[in-house]
Amino acid sequence: MPAHDEFGGVIGVGASRTIRAPWRPSSVSRVRRAVVADLAARDLPVSVVDEAEIVTSELVSNAIRHARPLADGTLRVRWKVKGECVEIEVTDGGGMTTPRPAPRVLWSTTGRGLRIVRSLAHEWGVAEERGGVTVWVALGGPSRRRSH
């Protein structure tokens, strides 16, 4: 019998997964565990799984900290696997500003999240759409997406 994650999805099956997580800080670790379990079950390189773990944590944390939930009170996380490449998307209800890496400040204890994401990603970008904002990241090699 196939294993399921705590969101009810089958681990390691299909080319992509989408979950909706409640809009609360505890969702960061829950989503991260679901992504890591799914990617690890696919025998992806450990480095790609590790990068996906960090990126997922940063994107979900940033969404909860700086944006609003989607209309149903959740955020949407989608990941897609193409060979050894992984694309991760986090969609929220948008915020006061467009997500972008914070300027480098030597003594700052916050604001490094998107700079970390940018350093790990092959590509990344932000798509503003009606009802929300999606931050997407491609890890492990080239994607078919391009940032604007």
VENDAVEN-V934866 format. One record per helix or strand of 3 or more residues. SS is the DSSP state (@ for helix, = for strand). FROM is the first residue (numbers start at 0). TO is the last residue. If there is no record, write none. Layout:
SS & FROM & TO
SS & FROM & TO
This chain:
= & 15 & 21
@ & 26 & 39
@ & 45 & 65
= & 73 & 81
= & 84 & 91
@ & 112 & 119
= & 122 & 128
= & 131 & 138
